[in-house]
Amino acid sequence: MMPLARAQVAADSPGWQWPGSLVLRLVLVAMLAVALSGVLSAWLASRASEREAVRRLVGQQTEEVEVMARLLASKIEQSQKVLRTVAEGITPEMLNSPSSLEWLLQHGLPAVQFFDSMQVARQDGALRVNLQSGRLDDAANLGPSERDALRRTLTGGKPLVSELVSELVAGRTAEARVMFTMPLRREDGSVMGVVAGALKLQSQGLLPPSMTLPARDDSRLIVFTRDGTILSHPDPLRILGNVRDETGLGPVYTGWLQQAQPVAGRGTTEVLPAHIVSMAGMPLPQWFVARVSDARAMLAPLEGAQRKAWWLAAALIGASMALLAGLMVWMAQPLAQLCHSALQLARAQRGDGIAWPRASGEVGALAQVFEGQVQHSAQQRQQRDHLEGQFQAILENASVGIVITRQGILEVVGRQACQMLGYSAEELQGRPARTLYASDEDYVRLGERVQAQFVAHGAFDGDVCFMRKDGSPVWARVQGRGVRAHDMAGGTVWILEDLTAAREAQQQQDWAAIHDPLTQLCNREAFVQRMGVLLAERSARARTPGVETVDAAEGEGDGVMLFLDLDHFTVVNDLAGHDAGDDVLRHVARLLESHVRQIGWAARLGGDEFAVVLPGCSLARGQALAEQLRAAVQAWEPSYQGRSFTLGVSIGLVVLDASLQDVPSVLYAADMACYDAKRAGRNRVETRHADQAAASGRMALGPV
């Protein structure tokens, strides 16, 4: 039986209905999700507990080594204080009297007994006293390292803590010791000698036996020098060995040497796969205290607790999965009715007469959505039919040619465009746009123009020569914009206006004399001529009996004139070059022409100054149009050489009332209004009447 038939039979059957495959899959996915989430939660809890245990162990070890380092540092500081006490008891006279110096060190200063050995030398390096374990010893038995420590203190004048001493002296091996030196100073502060005291590493004053903790399988406390010599170790055989040979500690010490860091008192801990290593330094003697713990042994109690937790989690997950499966199967019953109604809709393609389930919750909401979609689909079919009729009417009756292209293919061609090009709609639709051009070179050049203008302006506006079906050329003004703004890949809408007659007129010699070659607008001479004719006609109407004059104070007149001056135009010229400036002027000219062609005309007066004349236009309408022009220029952000520019335009508006009798007066009044706009902050529209112009104090434009 097919799945559709099985679903139909199940939907028609009364009583309990077994959920479909989708619900079963959802149940399975939910059970798996519960299992995975449970396992993941248990694993995360286990990991969190393990991390917390490691964190506590790390904190404990770090604090321990820091305390031990501070304790050992205090031992060294105490030794230095004791030696300083001895140094304060030695006078200059004693340095010249060995007998008195020997008596002082053996009987007069109890602090001398703190050290295992002590030496006193004069400023010239002569050794005056050499005490070994409280008894005088021959100066020749003093080792080179000890002599070097005395010499460095005499030279530098600063107390020192020497490196570890272990060498052959007089045929016997000296025990490992640390030497402390203190300069002897006269009353004027100059160095007169040096006193030195040495301690055995394992002495009560430096490393007492209490610091050498009993050896444990899971942890070791080690003290070693900067060069890696072990000073204290649970295993006495490892003392004076190299720390690089210590398991766990060796790699950490090697890494510290490679980083070339100074010895710092702050503890650090590194967690290795098998060990947890904590280190803290003592800057003065350049020693380290380290604790090395076996990570597995330390975490063994935690692993037993984790195993018990895993068994408990598995039981809870199994019970949760069974309960979830039963609840989902019970809750899925209303879906069967919804599935039945949806199958009916799929077979009928229309929702008429289908009964949808009346249930609460998500199923009820889905049923309402289905009903709403059925109604919405019916409305959309009606709207689509209506829009298609309107769109076809526009294509058939528009006075301009309409073409829509996508990826270089003509998708839609209006009736006016077909007549202009000499084709039928069927002949053009689906054909490459290359069909409309005389050669591949023309098509490529136009593509480059279109691409450049879309990059600079976000649209295209220019004159294009097409080739009709019969091979004759036809000129059209073409305006193009993306179906979606700034996205040519989504298709482009083109508006075509036949300019063949206008192009023929441009070939005449008198046309070039009265038009600006850059913008194709009327030039200054043509503006003066046409404005003069307009003013003359208005004066003639005013003198004609029976013609009622219009009250200028009410904002009405025979028309208005706009004087436009671009703001920040020089920035484009300076940064992007004059070619970019010319392109700006051409674009502004197209913008003006497209806005006023139905109610007036535009001219370029020179530079970045333009004029717009609106005969028969009221003041209110002229102000509204001026604001539209200002907003259009401000919204346009051209892009040249990868840089965007923001322009503005200051517009002066003057009403062509009876007080303006000639062209210079009109230009002067409009120029004053534009000057007011500039002075008020630029990029604005200012209105002036002729009687206000004289108050500004600005000179007129001069002879025209």
C-alpha positions as CSV (number, residue, x, y, z in Angstrom):
1,M,0.0,0.0,0.0
2,M,1.3,3.5,-0.9
3,P,2.1,5.9,2.0
4,L,-0.6,8.3,0.9
5,A,-3.2,5.5,1.1
6,R,-2.0,4.2,4.4
7,A,-2.2,7.7,5.9
8,Q,-5.8,8.1,4.5
9,V,-7.0,4.8,6.1
10,A,-5.4,5.7,9.4
11,A,-7.0,9.1,9.4
12,D,-10.4,7.7,8.7
13,S,-10.2,5.0,11.5
14,P,-11.7,5.9,14.8
15,G,-10.1,5.6,18.2
16,W,-6.4,5.3,18.8
17,Q,-4.2,5.9,15.9
18,W,-0.5,4.9,15.8
19,P,1.7,7.9,15.1
20,G,3.2,8.2,11.7
21,S,6.9,7.8,10.8
22,L,7.6,11.5,11.4
23,V,6.4,11.3,15.0
24,L,8.2,8.0,15.5
25,R,11.4,9.6,14.2
26,L,10.8,12.6,16.5
27,V,10.3,10.2,19.5
28,L,13.6,8.5,18.6
29,V,15.4,11.8,18.2
30,A,14.0,13.0,21.5
31,M,15.1,9.8,23.2
32,L,18.6,10.1,21.7
33,A,18.6,13.8,22.7
34,V,17.8,12.8,26.3
35,A,20.4,10.1,26.3
36,L,23.0,12.4,24.8
37,S,22.2,15.3,27.1
38,G,22.3,13.0,30.1
39,V,25.6,11.6,29.1
40,L,26.9,15.0,28.2
41,S,25.7,16.5,31.5
42,A,27.3,13.6,33.5
43,W,30.5,14.0,31.5
44,L,30.5,17.8,32.1
45,A,29.8,17.3,35.8
46,S,32.6,14.7,36.0
47,R,35.0,17.0,34.1
48,A,33.9,20.0,36.3
49,S,34.6,18.0,39.5
50,E,37.9,16.9,38.2
51,R,38.9,20.4,37.2
52,E,37.7,21.7,40.6
53,A,39.9,19.0,42.3
54,V,42.8,19.9,40.2
55,R,42.2,23.6,40.8
56,R,42.2,23.1,44.5
57,L,45.3,21.0,44.4
58,V,47.0,23.6,42.2
59,G,46.0,26.3,44.6
60,Q,47.2,24.3,47.6
61,Q,50.5,23.5,46.0
62,T,51.1,27.0,44.7
63,E,50.4,28.4,48.2
64,E,52.7,25.8,49.8
65,V,55.7,26.5,47.6
66,E,55.1,30.3,48.0
67,V,55.1,29.8,51.8
68,M,58.2,27.7,51.7
69,A,60.0,30.2,49.4
70,R,59.1,33.0,51.8
71,L,60.3,30.9,54.8
72,L,63.6,30.1,53.1
73,A,64.0,33.7,52.0
74,S,63.4,34.9,55.6
75,K,66.2,32.4,56.7
76,I,68.6,34.0,54.2
77,E,67.5,37.5,55.3
78,Q,68.0,36.5,59.0
79,S,71.5,35.2,58.1
80,Q,72.3,38.6,56.5
81,K,71.1,40.4,59.6
82,V,73.3,38.3,61.8
83,L,76.3,39.0,59.5
84,R,75.4,42.7,59.6
85,T,75.5,42.6,63.4
86,V,79.0,41.0,63.3
87,A,80.1,43.7,60.8
88,E,78.9,46.5,63.1
89,G,81.2,45.2,65.9
90,I,84.4,45.3,63.8
91,T,86.3,48.6,64.0
92,P,89.1,49.9,61.7
93,E,91.6,49.3,64.5
94,M,90.7,45.6,64.7
95,L,91.5,45.2,61.0
96,N,95.1,46.2,61.8
97,S,95.3,44.0,64.9
98,P,94.7,40.3,64.0
99,S,94.9,39.2,67.7
100,S,92.1,41.5,68.8
101,L,90.0,40.6,65.7
102,E,90.5,36.9,66.5
103,W,89.5,37.3,70.1
104,L,86.4,39.3,69.0
105,L,85.2,36.6,66.6
106,Q,85.9,33.7,69.0
107,H,84.7,35.2,72.3
108,G,83.3,38.7,71.9
109,L,80.5,38.3,69.4
110,P,78.0,35.4,70.1
111,A,76.5,36.0,66.7
112,V,79.6,34.5,65.1
113,Q,78.6,31.1,66.3
114,F,75.6,31.2,64.0
115,F,77.9,30.6,61.0
116,D,79.9,27.4,60.2
117,S,82.8,29.5,59.0
118,M,83.8,33.2,58.9
119,Q,86.4,35.3,57.2
120,V,87.5,38.9,57.5
121,A,89.6,40.7,54.9
122,R,91.0,44.2,54.6
123,Q,90.4,46.6,51.8
124,D,93.6,45.5,50.0
125,G,92.3,41.9,49.9
126,A,94.6,40.6,52.7
127,L,92.8,37.9,54.7
128,R,93.0,38.8,58.4
129,V,91.0,35.9,60.0
130,N,89.8,32.6,58.7
131,L,87.6,30.7,61.2
132,Q,86.4,27.2,60.4
133,S,83.8,25.8,62.9
134,G,85.0,28.2,65.5
135,R,88.8,27.4,65.1
136,L,91.4,29.4,63.3
137,D,92.5,28.0,60.0
138,D,95.3,28.8,57.6
139,A,94.4,31.5,55.0
140,A,95.8,29.3,52.3
141,N,93.0,26.8,52.8
142,L,90.4,29.3,51.7
143,G,88.9,28.3,48.3
144,P,88.9,30.3,45.1
145,S,85.1,30.7,45.1
146,E,85.2,32.2,48.6
147,R,88.1,34.5,47.7
148,D,86.1,35.6,44.6
149,A,83.1,36.4,46.7
150,L,85.2,38.5,49.1
151,R,86.8,40.3,46.2
152,R,83.4,41.1,44.5
153,T,82.1,42.6,47.7
154,L,85.2,44.8,48.2
155,T,84.8,46.0,44.6
156,G,81.1,46.5,44.5
157,G,80.6,47.6,48.1
158,K,77.3,45.6,48.3
159,P,76.4,42.5,50.4
160,L,76.3,39.3,48.4
161,V,74.9,35.7,48.6
162,S,77.4,33.5,46.8
163,E,76.7,30.5,44.6
164,L,77.0,26.9,46.0
165,V,80.6,26.0,46.9
166,S,81.8,22.4,46.5
167,E,85.4,21.9,45.7
168,L,88.7,20.3,46.9
169,V,90.5,22.3,49.5
170,A,93.8,21.1,51.0
171,G,93.2,17.5,49.9
172,R,89.8,17.2,51.3
173,T,86.3,17.8,50.0
174,A,84.5,20.8,51.5
175,E,80.8,20.4,52.2
176,A,78.3,22.4,50.1
177,R,77.9,25.8,51.6
178,V,76.4,29.2,50.9
179,M,78.5,32.3,51.7
180,F,77.1,35.6,52.8
181,T,79.4,38.7,52.5
182,M,79.0,42.2,54.1
183,P,81.2,45.2,53.4
184,L,82.9,46.9,56.4
185,R,82.5,50.7,56.2
186,R,84.2,53.6,57.9
187,E,82.3,56.5,59.4
188,D,82.5,58.3,56.1
189,G,80.9,55.4,54.3
190,S,84.0,54.2,52.5
191,V,84.7,50.4,52.4
192,M,87.6,49.4,54.7
193,G,87.1,45.6,54.4
194,V,84.7,42.7,54.2
195,V,83.3,40.1,56.6
196,A,81.9,36.8,55.3
197,G,80.0,34.0,56.9
198,A,79.2,30.6,55.4
199,L,76.5,28.1,56.3
200,K,76.2,24.4,55.4
201,L,73.1,23.8,53.2
202,Q,71.6,21.4,55.7
203,S,72.4,23.5,58.7
204,Q,69.7,24.6,61.2
205,G,70.1,28.3,60.1
206,L,69.4,27.6,56.4
207,L,67.8,24.3,55.5
208,P,66.9,22.5,58.7
209,P,65.9,18.9,58.6
210,S,62.2,19.9,59.1
211,M,62.1,21.2,55.5
212,T,63.2,17.8,54.1
213,L,59.8,16.2,54.4
214,P,59.5,12.4,54.4
215,A,59.4,10.9,51.0
216,R,56.0,10.1,49.6
217,D,55.1,8.2,46.5
218,D,52.7,11.0,45.3
219,S,54.7,14.2,46.1
220,R,58.2,15.6,46.4
221,L,59.4,18.9,47.8
222,I,62.6,20.1,46.1
223,V,64.9,23.1,46.6
224,F,67.3,23.9,43.8
225,T,69.4,26.8,42.5
226,R,69.0,28.8,39.3
227,D,71.5,26.6,37.4
228,G,69.6,23.4,38.4
229,T,71.7,22.2,41.4
230,I,69.4,20.4,43.9
231,L,69.8,21.7,47.5
232,S,67.1,19.8,49.3
233,H,65.4,16.6,48.3
234,P,63.4,13.8,50.0
235,D,66.1,11.4,48.7
236,P,69.5,12.5,50.2
237,L,71.3,10.8,47.3
238,R,69.7,13.4,45.0
239,I,71.2,16.4,46.8
240,L,73.7,18.3,44.6
241,G,72.2,16.5,41.6
242,N,70.8,18.3,38.6
243,V,67.1,19.1,38.5
244,R,66.8,18.3,34.8
245,D,66.9,14.6,35.8
246,E,63.8,15.0,38.0
247,T,60.7,13.3,36.6
248,G,58.0,16.0,35.9
249,L,60.1,18.9,37.2
250,G,62.8,18.6,34.5
251,P,60.6,19.7,31.5
252,V,59.1,22.6,33.5
253,Y,62.6,23.9,34.6
254,T,63.8,23.5,30.9
255,G,60.9,25.6,29.7
256,W,61.6,28.3,32.3
257,L,65.2,28.5,31.1
258,Q,64.1,28.8,27.5
259,Q,61.8,31.7,28.4
260,A,64.7,33.5,30.1
261,Q,62.5,34.8,32.9
262,P,63.8,36.3,36.1
263,V,63.5,34.5,39.4
264,A,60.2,35.7,41.0
265,G,58.7,35.1,44.4
266,R,55.2,34.4,43.0
267,G,54.3,30.8,42.6
268,T,53.4,29.2,39.3
269,T,51.9,25.7,38.6
270,E,51.8,23.6,35.5
271,V,49.6,20.6,35.1
272,L,51.3,17.9,33.0
273,P,49.6,14.6,31.9
274,A,51.2,12.7,34.8
275,H,52.3,15.4,37.2
276,I,51.4,18.7,38.8
277,V,54.4,20.9,39.2
278,S,54.5,24.1,41.4
279,M,57.4,26.4,41.6
280,A,58.2,29.6,43.5
281,G,61.5,31.6,43.5
282,M,63.7,33.5,45.9
283,P,65.2,36.5,44.0
284,L,68.1,37.2,46.3
285,P,69.8,33.8,46.4
286,Q,68.3,32.9,43.0
287,W,66.8,29.6,44.3
288,F,63.6,27.8,43.7
289,V,61.2,25.7,45.8
290,A,59.2,23.1,43.8
291,R,56.5,20.6,44.7
292,V,56.0,17.7,42.2
293,S,52.8,15.6,42.7
294,D,51.6,12.5,40.9
295,A,48.3,13.6,39.3
296,R,46.8,10.1,39.1
297,A,47.5,9.3,42.7
298,M,46.1,12.6,43.9
299,L,42.9,12.1,41.8
300,A,42.3,8.4,42.6
301,P,39.6,9.0,45.3
302,L,37.7,11.2,42.8
303,E,37.6,8.5,40.2
304,G,35.8,6.1,42.5
305,A,33.1,8.6,43.2
306,Q,32.7,9.4,39.5
307,R,32.1,5.7,38.7
308,K,29.2,5.6,41.2
309,A,27.8,8.8,39.7
310,W,27.9,7.3,36.2
311,W,25.8,4.3,37.2
312,L,23.2,6.5,38.8
313,A,23.1,8.8,35.8
314,A,22.5,5.8,33.5
315,A,19.5,4.7,35.5
316,L,18.0,8.2,35.5
317,I,18.5,8.5,31.7
318,G,16.8,5.2,31.0
319,A,13.7,6.1,33.1
320,S,13.5,9.6,31.5
321,M,13.7,8.1,27.9
322,A,10.8,5.7,28.6
323,L,8.6,8.4,30.1
324,L,9.4,10.8,27.3
325,A,8.5,8.2,24.6
326,G,5.1,7.5,26.2
327,L,4.2,11.2,26.6
328,M,5.1,12.0,23.0
329,V,3.1,9.1,21.5
330,W,0.0,10.3,23.5
331,M,0.4,13.9,22.6
332,A,0.9,13.1,18.9
333,Q,-2.7,11.9,18.4
334,P,-4.1,15.3,17.2
335,L,-1.5,15.4,14.4
336,A,-3.3,12.5,12.6
337,Q,-6.4,14.6,11.9
338,L,-4.2,17.5,10.8
339,C,-2.3,15.1,8.5
340,H,-5.6,13.8,7.0
341,S,-6.8,17.3,6.2
342,A,-3.5,18.4,4.8
343,L,-3.5,15.3,2.5
344,Q,-7.0,16.3,1.3
345,L,-5.7,19.8,0.5
346,A,-2.7,18.3,-1.4
347,R,-5.0,16.2,-3.6
348,A,-7.7,18.9,-4.2
349,Q,-5.2,21.9,-4.6
350,R,-8.0,24.1,-3.2
351,G,-9.2,24.3,0.4
352,D,-12.9,24.4,-0.3
353,G,-14.9,22.0,1.9
354,I,-12.0,20.7,3.9
355,A,-12.7,20.2,7.7
356,W,-9.7,21.2,9.8
357,P,-9.3,19.9,13.3
358,R,-10.3,22.1,16.2
359,A,-7.6,21.5,18.7
360,S,-5.6,23.6,21.1
361,G,-2.0,24.2,21.3
362,E,0.3,23.9,18.3
363,V,-2.0,21.6,16.3
364,G,-4.8,24.1,16.6
365,A,-2.4,26.9,15.5
366,L,-1.3,24.9,12.5
367,A,-4.9,24.3,11.5
368,Q,-5.6,28.0,11.7
369,V,-2.4,28.6,9.6
370,F,-3.6,26.2,7.0
371,E,-7.0,27.8,6.8
372,G,-5.4,31.2,6.6
373,Q,-3.0,30.1,3.9
374,V,-6.0,28.7,1.9
375,Q,-7.7,32.1,2.1
376,H,-4.4,34.0,1.4
377,S,-3.7,31.8,-1.6
378,A,-7.0,32.7,-3.1
379,Q,-6.5,36.4,-2.5
380,Q,-3.0,36.2,-3.9
381,R,-4.3,34.6,-7.1
382,Q,-6.7,37.4,-7.5
383,Q,-4.0,40.1,-6.8
384,R,-1.5,38.4,-9.1
385,D,-4.1,38.4,-11.9
386,H,-4.9,42.1,-11.2
387,L,-1.2,43.1,-11.1
388,E,-0.4,41.2,-14.3
389,G,-3.2,43.1,-16.0
390,Q,-2.0,46.4,-14.7
391,F,1.6,45.7,-15.7
392,Q,0.6,44.7,-19.2
393,A,-1.5,47.9,-19.4
394,I,1.5,49.9,-18.5
395,L,3.7,48.2,-21.1
396,E,1.0,48.7,-23.8
397,N,0.1,52.4,-23.0
398,A,3.2,54.0,-21.5
399,S,4.4,57.0,-23.5
400,V,8.0,55.9,-23.0
401,G,9.7,52.6,-23.9
402,I,10.1,50.2,-21.0
403,V,12.6,47.4,-21.0
404,I,13.6,45.0,-18.2
405,T,16.9,43.0,-18.6
406,R,18.6,40.4,-16.5
407,Q,22.1,39.1,-17.1
408,G,22.2,40.7,-20.6
409,I,18.8,39.1,-21.7
410,L,15.7,41.1,-22.7
411,E,13.0,39.7,-20.3
412,V,10.3,42.4,-20.8
413,V,9.8,44.8,-23.7
414,G,7.0,47.4,-23.8
415,R,4.9,48.3,-26.8
416,Q,6.5,51.8,-27.2
417,A,10.0,50.3,-27.0
418,C,9.0,47.8,-29.7
419,Q,7.7,50.5,-32.0
420,M,10.9,52.6,-31.4
421,L,13.1,49.6,-32.3
422,G,10.9,48.2,-35.1
423,Y,10.4,44.8,-33.5
424,S,7.5,42.9,-32.0
425,A,7.5,41.9,-28.4
426,E,7.8,38.2,-29.3
427,E,10.9,38.9,-31.4
428,L,12.7,40.7,-28.6
429,Q,11.7,38.9,-25.4
430,G,14.3,36.3,-24.4
431,R,16.9,37.6,-26.9
432,P,20.3,39.0,-25.9
433,A,20.5,42.8,-25.5
434,R,23.4,42.7,-28.0
435,T,20.6,42.4,-30.7
436,L,19.9,46.1,-30.4
437,Y,23.4,47.4,-31.2
438,A,25.2,47.8,-34.5
439,S,28.4,46.0,-33.4
440,D,30.0,44.2,-30.6
441,E,32.3,47.2,-30.0
442,D,29.3,49.5,-29.4
443,Y,27.8,47.0,-27.0
444,V,31.0,46.7,-25.0
445,R,31.5,50.4,-24.9
446,L,28.0,51.0,-23.6
447,G,28.4,48.2,-21.0
448,E,31.5,50.0,-19.7
449,R,29.6,53.3,-19.6
450,V,26.7,51.7,-17.7
451,Q,29.0,50.0,-15.3
452,A,30.9,53.2,-14.5
453,Q,27.7,55.2,-14.0
454,F,26.2,52.6,-11.7
455,V,29.4,52.6,-9.6
456,A,29.5,56.4,-9.5
457,H,25.8,57.2,-9.3
458,G,23.9,54.0,-8.6
459,A,22.0,54.6,-11.9
460,F,22.5,55.3,-15.6
461,D,21.3,58.3,-17.5
462,G,22.6,59.0,-21.0
463,D,21.9,59.1,-24.7
464,V,22.3,55.8,-26.5
465,C,22.2,54.9,-30.2
466,F,20.3,51.6,-31.0
467,M,19.9,49.8,-34.3
468,R,16.4,49.2,-35.5
469,K,15.4,45.9,-37.1
470,D,15.7,47.5,-40.6
471,G,19.3,48.5,-39.7
472,S,18.7,52.3,-39.3
473,P,19.9,54.0,-36.2
474,V,17.6,55.4,-33.5
475,W,18.8,57.7,-30.6
476,A,17.1,57.5,-27.2
477,R,17.6,58.9,-23.8
478,V,18.1,55.9,-21.6
479,Q,17.6,55.9,-17.8
480,G,18.4,52.7,-15.9
481,R,18.0,51.6,-12.4
482,G,18.3,48.2,-10.7
483,V,15.1,46.3,-9.9
484,R,16.7,46.2,-6.4
485,A,18.8,49.2,-5.5
486,H,22.5,48.8,-6.2
487,D,22.1,45.2,-7.4
488,M,22.4,44.9,-11.2
489,A,22.4,41.1,-10.9
490,G,18.8,41.2,-9.9
491,G,17.7,42.9,-13.1
492,T,17.6,46.4,-14.5
493,V,14.6,48.6,-15.5
494,W,15.3,50.8,-18.5
495,I,13.2,53.8,-19.7
496,L,13.7,54.9,-23.3
497,E,12.7,58.2,-24.9
498,D,13.1,58.8,-28.6
499,L,15.7,61.5,-29.2
500,T,16.3,61.0,-32.9
501,A,14.7,64.4,-33.8
502,A,16.5,66.2,-31.0
503,R,19.8,64.6,-32.2
504,E,19.2,65.8,-35.7
505,A,18.5,69.3,-34.4
506,Q,21.8,69.2,-32.5
507,Q,23.6,68.7,-35.8
508,Q,22.5,72.2,-36.8
509,Q,25.1,75.0,-36.3
510,D,22.7,77.3,-34.4
511,W,22.0,74.6,-31.8
512,A,25.7,74.5,-30.7
513,A,25.7,78.3,-30.4
514,I,22.9,78.3,-27.8
515,H,23.7,75.1,-25.8
516,D,26.4,74.2,-23.3
517,P,28.6,71.5,-24.9
518,L,29.2,69.7,-21.6
519,T,25.7,69.5,-20.1
520,Q,23.6,69.9,-23.3
521,L,21.6,72.5,-21.4
522,C,20.9,76.1,-22.7
523,N,24.0,78.2,-22.2
524,R,24.1,81.7,-20.7
525,E,23.3,83.5,-24.0
526,A,20.3,81.3,-24.6
527,F,19.1,81.8,-21.0
528,V,19.3,85.6,-21.4
529,Q,17.4,85.4,-24.7
530,R,14.6,83.1,-23.5
531,M,14.2,85.0,-20.2
532,G,14.0,88.3,-22.1
533,V,11.2,86.8,-24.3
534,L,9.4,85.6,-21.2
535,L,9.6,89.0,-19.4
536,A,8.5,90.8,-22.6
537,E,5.4,88.5,-23.0
538,R,4.5,89.1,-19.3
539,S,4.8,92.9,-19.7
540,A,2.6,92.7,-22.9
541,R,-0.1,90.7,-21.0
542,A,0.1,93.2,-18.1
543,R,-0.6,96.1,-20.5
544,T,-3.4,94.3,-22.3
545,P,-6.8,95.8,-21.1
546,G,-9.0,93.3,-19.2
547,V,-6.0,91.2,-17.9
548,E,-6.2,90.9,-14.1
549,T,-2.8,91.3,-12.3
550,V,-1.8,88.8,-9.7
551,D,-1.0,89.9,-6.2
552,A,2.6,89.1,-5.6
553,A,2.2,89.4,-1.9
554,E,0.0,86.3,-1.9
555,G,2.8,84.3,-3.4
556,E,1.5,84.2,-7.0
557,G,3.1,85.6,-10.1
558,D,4.0,84.9,-13.7
559,G,6.5,82.3,-12.6
560,V,9.7,81.8,-10.5
561,M,13.4,81.5,-11.2
562,L,15.9,79.3,-9.3
563,F,19.6,80.2,-9.0
564,L,21.6,77.0,-8.1
565,D,25.2,77.0,-6.9
566,L,26.8,73.6,-6.0
567,D,28.3,73.3,-2.6
568,H,31.7,71.6,-2.1
569,F,32.1,71.1,-5.9
570,T,35.8,72.2,-5.7
571,V,36.5,69.2,-3.4
572,V,35.6,66.8,-6.2
573,N,37.8,68.7,-8.7
574,D,40.7,68.8,-6.3
575,L,40.6,65.2,-5.1
576,A,39.2,63.3,-8.0
577,G,40.2,65.5,-11.0
578,H,38.4,67.6,-13.6
579,D,37.0,64.6,-15.4
580,A,35.0,63.7,-12.2
581,G,33.9,67.3,-11.9
582,D,32.6,67.3,-15.5
583,D,30.7,64.1,-14.7
584,V,29.1,65.8,-11.7
585,L,28.0,68.7,-13.8
586,R,26.5,66.4,-16.4
587,H,24.7,64.4,-13.8
588,V,23.3,67.5,-12.1
589,A,22.1,68.8,-15.5
590,R,20.3,65.5,-16.2
591,L,18.7,65.7,-12.7
592,L,17.5,69.3,-13.3
593,E,16.2,68.4,-16.7
594,S,14.3,65.4,-15.5
595,H,12.6,67.4,-12.7
596,V,11.5,70.5,-14.6
597,R,11.0,69.4,-18.3
598,Q,7.2,69.3,-17.9
599,I,6.9,72.8,-16.2
600,G,10.0,74.7,-17.2
601,W,13.5,74.7,-18.5
602,A,17.1,74.7,-17.1
603,A,20.3,76.4,-18.2
604,R,24.0,76.4,-17.2
605,L,25.2,79.9,-16.4
606,G,28.8,78.9,-16.0
607,G,31.1,76.9,-13.7
608,D,28.9,75.1,-11.2
609,E,26.0,77.6,-11.4
610,F,22.7,76.7,-13.0
611,A,19.4,78.4,-13.5
612,V,15.9,76.9,-13.6
613,V,12.9,78.9,-15.0
614,L,9.4,77.9,-14.2
615,P,6.9,80.0,-16.2
616,G,3.4,80.3,-14.7
617,C,4.5,78.5,-11.5
618,S,3.3,79.7,-8.1
619,L,5.7,80.5,-5.2
620,A,4.6,77.5,-3.1
621,R,5.0,75.1,-6.0
622,G,8.4,76.6,-6.9
623,Q,9.6,76.3,-3.3
624,A,8.5,72.7,-3.2
625,L,10.3,71.9,-6.4
626,A,13.4,73.7,-5.2
627,E,13.4,71.6,-2.0
628,Q,13.0,68.5,-4.1
629,L,16.1,69.5,-6.2
630,R,18.1,70.2,-3.1
631,A,17.2,66.9,-1.5
632,A,18.0,65.0,-4.7
633,V,21.5,66.5,-4.9
634,Q,22.1,65.9,-1.2
635,A,21.0,62.2,-1.4
636,W,23.3,61.6,-4.4
637,E,26.7,60.3,-3.3
638,P,29.0,60.0,-6.3
639,S,32.0,57.7,-6.1
640,Y,35.2,58.4,-8.0
641,Q,38.6,56.6,-7.7
642,G,37.2,54.5,-4.8
643,R,36.1,57.5,-2.7
644,S,32.6,58.7,-2.1
645,F,31.7,62.4,-2.1
646,T,28.8,64.3,-0.5
647,L,27.5,67.4,-2.4
648,G,24.9,70.0,-1.6
649,V,23.3,72.9,-3.5
650,S,22.4,76.4,-2.4
651,I,19.3,77.6,-4.2
652,G,18.1,81.2,-4.4
653,L,14.4,81.6,-5.5
654,V,12.9,84.8,-6.8
655,V,9.3,85.4,-7.9
656,L,9.0,86.9,-11.4
657,D,6.8,89.8,-10.2
658,A,6.1,93.1,-11.9
659,S,9.1,94.8,-10.2
660,L,11.6,92.7,-12.3
661,Q,11.5,94.3,-15.7
662,D,14.7,93.0,-17.3
663,V,17.1,90.0,-17.2
664,P,19.8,91.7,-15.1
665,S,17.3,92.5,-12.4
666,V,16.1,88.9,-12.3
667,L,19.6,87.5,-12.1
668,Y,20.6,90.0,-9.4
669,A,17.6,89.2,-7.2
670,A,18.1,85.4,-7.7
671,D,21.9,85.7,-7.0
672,M,21.1,87.6,-3.8
673,A,18.8,84.9,-2.6
674,C,21.5,82.3,-3.4
675,Y,24.0,84.3,-1.5
676,D,21.6,84.4,1.5
677,A,21.5,80.5,1.3
678,K,25.3,80.3,1.2
679,R,25.6,82.7,4.2
680,A,23.0,80.8,6.2
681,G,25.0,77.6,6.1
682,R,24.7,76.2,2.5
683,N,22.5,73.4,1.2
684,R,19.3,75.3,1.7
685,V,16.6,77.3,-0.2
686,E,16.2,81.0,0.3
687,T,13.4,83.2,-1.3
688,R,13.8,86.9,-2.1
689,H,11.8,89.6,-3.7
690,A,13.3,92.4,-5.8
691,D,12.9,95.0,-3.1
692,Q,15.1,92.9,-0.7
693,A,18.1,92.6,-3.0
694,A,19.6,96.1,-2.3
695,A,19.8,95.4,1.5
696,S,22.5,92.7,1.1
697,G,25.2,94.9,-0.1
698,R,26.5,92.4,-2.7
699,M,27.3,93.6,-6.2
700,A,25.2,92.4,-9.1
701,L,26.5,89.9,-11.6
702,G,27.5,92.5,-14.0
703,P,26.6,92.9,-17.7
704,V,24.8,90.0,-19.3
